[in-house]
Structures are given as structure tokens and as C-alpha cells.
Amino acid sequence: MLRSTKTGDSRLSWRVLIMDKLTIKIVSSACKMADITEEGVSLVEDIYKRRQPLPTMDAIYFIQPTKENVVMFLSDMSGKKPLYKKAFVFFSSQISKEIVSYIKKDATVLPRLGALREMNLEFLAVDSQGFLTDNERALEELFGDDEDHRSHDVCLQVMATRVATVLASLRELPFVRYRAARSLDANTMTTYHDLVPTKLAAGIWNCLTKYKTIPNFPQTETCELLILDRSVDQIAPVIHEWTYDAMCRDLLNMEGNKYVHEVPGKNGGPPEKKDVLLDEHDPIWLELRHSHIADASERLHDKMATFVAKNRAAQMQHGSRDGGELSTRDLQRMVQALPQYSEQIDKLSLHVEIASKINKIIREQGLKDLGQLEQDLVFGDAGTKEVIEFLRTKQDVSRENKMRLLMVYAAVHPEKFEGDKGSKFMQLAQLSSDDKIAVHNMKLLEAPSKAKKSSHGAFSLKFDVHKKKHAARKEHIGEEVAWQLSRFYPMVEELIEKLSKGELPKNEYPCMNDPSPTFHGTTHAPSIQNFDGPVGQSVRTRQPTWARPRNSDDGYSSDSILRHASSDSKKMGQRIFVFIVGGATRSELRACHKLTTKLKREVILGSSSFDDPPHFLTKLKMLTANELSLDDIQI
């Protein structure tokens, strides 16, 4: 986009980049300010803020195609004294004919237009295989007790448009699969909540049909898209996930990828706070993010020990400790003694600090015992007796962690929460009134078919469980698990594997554009399991456009598909896109990275938002906002 504006006289001149609130987020998720400056942009402006006239400079507008944005752009460029010399306008999604006509009406603007294009970039990159549509309130708007269907439809339309831009930007036309509505019987009216995946699938398909006029856009299906909502797995957002990535998000109060790191002060002064990004540009993060926290800690220690062993100056700084663990003070001395290695030591010391902080929290909050009980509950190795014993004896466990335990317990033992039974457990856990509301609000996310047997219409938490076995997951046969606390896997993992094998039931997950007769009969799934050659645009001949890998020769390995994949990218099969309405989790994103390697198909996860457990619990409490205000919420 930025490079395409370098034409003629503007090739060597500086330009201004003007964006709206959403497109600023989009660009920020994909690149850094240094990347933008490198492309000849000297100033980034907000379209709704008062701006200084720069009549000798060209302006690049990257904005949503809304009437308000177009009015602002026209006011900048019309009249005798426009703010900028020439305007290159790029819209984040499809522009309507009405807005195009509106722009054409202003005769003074047309000669000053250098470009007017649709970029189809209305999503935020999470990493090389994850994106979000920035619908933070989707859970509240679509699954809350508010019956305003008009606002629901607006939310879904925005979401559909943004998902469609992901597919358009990657030149992919999918078979659109979705979780079907699950009515209790023919006489029961399907709820709006239950129709969310169906409505979103229809919205996405409607958007995609319009994209067929784009040059080089495929005319036949090239990939698969599976649309789900939070009801398919209510355990994943609340269980403690033990990977380095998930622990950082869960325990360290990070803002997105930003972590506040303490660094030594200048000239021996007090420590200074520095914002660092934990993302795919950090090779150590890339290597360790999906490792169990204990494994990550061991590998960090080994890295530092190897560095010390190979550097005599480092040995001199560390020699007095007789091979003991390095302290933060030791690391600071090394940076001063070895300035040529300062960047490498800085990165190592950052992750050593983070891992140490996480391990300290784990010890202080007794998370190992709690995590073990959660895993045992999910796999049917523990039950009511163990939960009661834990709540009675572990008085120092935080209220939030007790609430999360009860949510996992309710998912596996729904019969224990029928009627007033659940209140006894919440009383034993000493939950506050808003904590109890969060537990009860899970009923708003449950699937109707799972509540079929609830007695006398009473609320019953029932999820993807086998009641007789009292387990929510089956052990993966033939898959070795190095750590007991890493047995848990999200339901998304199972669904993606079935989709790839062509085993996903058509009656439960029909296809919006399936050419087969009807999903009630026996039909062949569009999944392609083996590839002997190219299949249209589906064979991976390029990397994700929003997160190209940076070449690195620092010696750090990475579990990312971008580094472990075969150098012959043509061996990769059709892409699989999964979109979860109502928020996705880090465990689900990890599963997509894992399955990309296993299935040899790039699996891309999208969602309305990515939520760590504390955020998800807050959103659960807001589902009944008319009964609760933000001031009442305690986390």
C-alpha cells in the first residue's frame, strides 16, 4: 500500500499517513513505526484530530469506507486550499456505490486523487496464524440477555465483513462450514444465540460472492472455513493453561503483547521501566511460547549456562557463584562487561525475569495442586470428593481460582449444578455475589441440546461431556505427554482434525456452499487429505501476508510452522480457517500451530477477540449487565 504511492515526483519525498481508530490498530498489529518510516512516511495522523496543512506533501489515507470518514477526507482535499498536495485513498474493506458516487460529485477533489482502492485489510494480526476482528463486546452483545436483535445483526455484519477481508487478502474462497442450530425438538423455537454461527456464515458468504470480481480471486473453493462459537468449549477459557505464553497472559497483567520490564537505571540510579513486546520478532519467545513453563524455565537456564561457558568474560563475572543460578545483578554486570553481547543478554535476562516471576506466582498461589485437580476433573480422574476436599483445606486459594475450578467442575459434572445444588459449592468456595453471577451466566453460552434432560426446566450446566464417564475429554491415544499439567486440549483441536479427515458430521456442521444435495443425507466432505499437486490457490506458495517472518541467524530455534515447515512450501495442503465468535484462547491458538505441523495444512485461527481468563470472567459477569454495573465487578 505505502510502496504503491511512490510514483513520479513523490518517489523521493516524505508523505503523511492518515488513519481512523480501527485502521491505526490494524497497522500497529502488522508493523512498527520504523517500518512505516522506512517506506517514506514522516508523519502519522488521526483523521478526526485537527491537523496542520502540509500543501507540499502527499497524503495516504487508510480508512474504513464509512460516510463519516469520506466526509473528513473530502473536507481535507476540496476547495482552493487543500491540506495536502495529492491524496492516495485506500479503504480497509469494500466501498459502496453510494460512497463512490458521493466522492465523484466533488469536482475539485478528483484531480487531486492519486489512488482510490479497496485494500481488504480489516483485521488485526495476533501472530503468523492468528487474527481478530476487534469485536471486543461480541460475547456480551450476542450471548447476553439483551434481546435487541438489531444491534446483534449489526455486530454480526461487521464481523462478517472483517472475516471476509482476511480471505480476500489471501485470495481464498472457502467451503463455509458452521455449527448448526441445535433445537430441542420440532416444537421448540430456536434461540437467537443458537443461530449466531449460522447467521455469521451467511454474512461471510454474501461478502465473498462480491469479491469474485477481484482480479486473481478464485472462482472455485480453495480452502475450508469452520465457524464456531464459545458454546463448543466452555472449559478452555477458564482452565489454567501451563504454557509459557498462556501463563504470561494469565498471571502477568499484560496489555496485548506488551510486558513492562525493569532495567538497570543509568549511572547506578534506580531501576527504570521499559515496555517490551513478546511477539514473533523475539526468537526466544518464538522458541519457548508453546512450551510448558517448567520446560521453558529449564531451557532458559541451559541457554544462560551455555552462554557463560562460551564467554570468558562472563565466566569472570559469574565465577564466584560456583555454577549457581544467575541473579539479575549478575546479568547486569555481564551487560556492562560484554557490551558486544548486550542485545543477546538483554533478551535472555528479560525471559529469565519473566519465568522467575511466573514460577514465584505459581508457588505463592498453590497453582500446581489446583492445576492438577483441574486436569483430573477434565479427564475423569477426580470428582466431587476431591473438589470438596480442596475447597475445605485450601483456604488460601484466591476467590478467582476457586471460581475457575467450579466452572471446570460444572462442565464435567452438570448434574451437581441442577436446581440449588450449585449454590452449596459456591458457598463452600466463599464466592462473592458477582462471582456467582459469572458461574450462572455460563447458562447463556450453553447449547440447547445439552440442556435437554434438565429437570423441570431448571438451569443445568451441560457441555461436551459424557455424563456416565464424568469426563470432558478423552486421552489422546498414542500421543505422549511430557507434563501431567499439559494433558488438556481444547475441543477446537478435535474438530479441526475431524474436518481435515472429512469426518466432521454434516448434520452438526453443515456447509453453506456445499454443492452436495443435502447435509441430511450421506455426502462427501470437501476436505482433501492428500495432495499430489497444486490445487488452484489452495497450495501454499506464500507465507501469511500479515506476518512475514524476519530472517534470523541468531541460532535460536522456533516451534513456529514458518521455521519447522519443509522448505518446499508446495507440500502444504489447503488452508483451514477457524473462526470462534465470543473470544478465543491461547490454548486454541497453540492447537492451530500444532495441527499445522501435524496435518501439513496451515491452520489459521480468527476470533472476535483473544481473551485471557481474567478478561473472560469479566465478560461473563457483564452478560447480565442490567443486573450488574462495572463498579460491582471484582476480579
Salt bridges, closest charged atoms under 4 A:
ASP35 OD2 - ARG550 NH2 3.55
GLU39 OE2 - ARG3 NE 3.05
GLU39 OE1 - LYS6 NZ 3.43
ASP76 OD2 - ARG51 NH1 2.74
GLU122 OE2 - ARG162 NE 3.41
ASP127 OD2 - ARG289 NH1 3.40
ASP127 OD2 - HIS593 NE2 2.80
ASP134 OD2 - LYS25 NZ 3.08
GLU136 OE1 - LYS619 NZ 3.03
GLU140 OE2 - ARG137 NH2 2.73
GLU147 OE1 - HIS149 NE2 3.43
GLU172 OE2 - ARG540 NH2 3.02
GLU172 OE2 - ARG575 NH1 3.19
ASP194 OD1 - ARG179 NH1 2.95
GLU224 OE1 - ARG601 NH2 2.80
ASP229 OD2 - ARG179 NH2 2.80
ASP233 OD2 - ARG473 NH2 2.77
GLU241 OE2 - ARG590 NE 2.71
ASP245 OD1 - ARG249 NE 2.80
ASP245 OD2 - ARG586 NH1 3.89
ASP250 OD2 - ARG404 NH2 2.92
GLU255 OE1 - LYS258 NZ 3.74
ASP275 OD2 - LYS258 NZ 3.76
ASP279 OD2 - HIS281 ND1 3.57
GLU280 OE2 - ARG289 NH1 3.19
ASP282 OD2 - HIS351 NE2 2.75
GLU287 OE2 - ARG299 NH2 3.12
GLU287 OE1 - LYS303 NZ 2.86
ASP295 OD2 - ARG299 NH1 3.10
ASP302 OD1 - HIS301 ND1 3.93
ASP330 OD2 - ARG321 NE 3.09
ASP330 OD1 - ARG333 NH1 3.93
GLU343 OE2 - LYS347 NZ 3.76
GLU353 OE1 - HIS261 ND1 2.83
ASP369 OD2 - LYS394 NZ 3.13
GLU374 OE2 - HIS240 ND1 2.98
ASP376 OD1 - ARG487 NH2 2.85
ASP381 OD2 - ARG487 NH1 3.08
GLU400 OE2 - ARG404 NH1 3.48
GLU415 OE2 - HIS413 ND1 3.50
GLU415 OE2 - HIS470 ND1 3.81
GLU418 OE2 - LYS462 NZ 3.88
ASP434 OD2 - LYS621 NZ 3.17
ASP435 OD2 - ARG399 NE 2.30
ASP435 OD1 - LYS621 NZ 3.13
ASP464 OD1 - LYS450 NZ 3.60
GLU475 OE2 - ARG487 NH1 2.86
GLU479 OE2 - HIS476 ND1 3.48
GLU479 OE2 - LYS594 NZ 2.76
GLU493 OE2 - HIS476 ND1 4.00
GLU493 OE2 - LYS594 NZ 2.82
GLU494 OE2 - LYS498 NZ 3.73
GLU497 OE1 - LYS598 NZ 3.10
ASP514 OD2 - LYS506 NZ 2.35
ASP559 OD1 - ARG289 NE 3.99
ASP559 OD2 - HIS290 ND1 3.08
GLU588 OE2 - ARG230 NH2 2.63
GLU602 OE1 - ARG575 NE 2.70
ASP611 OD1 - LYS619 NZ 2.90
ASP612 OD1 - HIS615 ND1 3.29
